[in-house]
Amino acid sequence: MSEELDYDEGKIDEVVLALMCLTHHGHARAWKGFDWASLDRLCEKGLIYDARNKAKSVMLTEEGLKQCEALFYKHFGLADGPRDGAAPS
């Protein structure tokens, strides 16, 4: 694209954090295949630990993990909640 896109960084960060719910594994680690600027903002907000390392995943903070799952259901969940009654792990 030749023109700069005008967008709400807060909404982007919210959806990036929500999508981390799909890839989180182990103890709150999620793949970090997202825009560096968004990952930096999530780190500044205290939702993930520093993403600028050699690992292919980032560590979600306790608050980041809570928000990750809540935002996933907000943006992508079924109207009646999870089918099996459990949050994804």
C-alpha positions, 0 to 999 in steps of 0.5 A: 500500500502506498498510503499510510493507513489510519487506524485505532491502535487500541483496537489493534492491540485488543485484537492482537491480545485476543488472538494470542488466546489461540496460540497460548501454551504452556504457562501463559506463553503465546506465539509472537507473530504479530506486529512489533509496534503492537507487541511493544504497546502490549508490553508497555501496558503490562500485558506481556513481558518484553517480546524483543528476545530470541524466543518465538513466543512471548510470556503473558502477564497474569493480567494479560492472560485474563484479558487475552481470554476475555477479549477472545470471547468478546470478539470471537465467542459464540453468543451463548459462550464456550460450547463445552463451558470451559475457556480455551487453554 
